[in-house]
Amino acid sequence: MQDRQLIVLGRLGTPWGVRGWVKVNSYTEPREAILDYRDIYLRSEGEWRPLRIAEGRMQGKSPIVRLAGISDRDAALQYRDSDIGMPREQMPELDAGHYYWSDLEGLTVKRRDGEEIGRVAYMLATGEHDVMVVRGKRETLIPFVLEKFVLDVDLANRLIVVDWEWD
C-alpha cells in the first residue's frame, strides 16, 4: 500500500501494562474516534502492513489498543512509533474547509503577494489550532486558521495562500 492511498490517523506509543496494550497518539477529532477502526495498517521502517486492533478503549484522556496476536509488553514494544493508517476510500468525506493532514503535506505555501514561503513539511496538533510546519529558506510555523492566516487551499493546484508576515 502506498503512502498517498493511506490517511495517517495516529501513532502508536509506548506499551501500557504487561498484556500487550499500547498507548495511541491519536490525530483524529475527537481523539477517541481512532477506536472506531479495527482493520488498520501500521508503518514501521517505511513499510505499511495490515494489522487488526483486537481491543481498544480510553485510559483517562488517551486511547489504548491491543493488536491482534499481541499479548505481552515485549511483543507490543516492536510496534512503538509506528504510524496508524487507513485506506482513503474507507475514510469519511470531510466538510468544506476541513482537510486530512496528508492532503496538505507537500503543498506549496505562498503569501498573498505571491512570495513563496516553502512547502508544508508536516502538521502539528497544538491544542487550539493545528499548525503547518513550512520549510523553505527557513522553517516557518503557521497556524492553520482559515480566513485569518489561511486564505485559500487549492488542492488541485497544490497551493495554500496565507496572510503571513516575516518575523
Summary of the structure (lengths in Angstrom):
residues: 167
radius of gyration: 17.7
end to end distance: 40.8
largest distance: 56.3
contacts: 452
relative contact order: 0.16
helix: 13%
strand: 50%
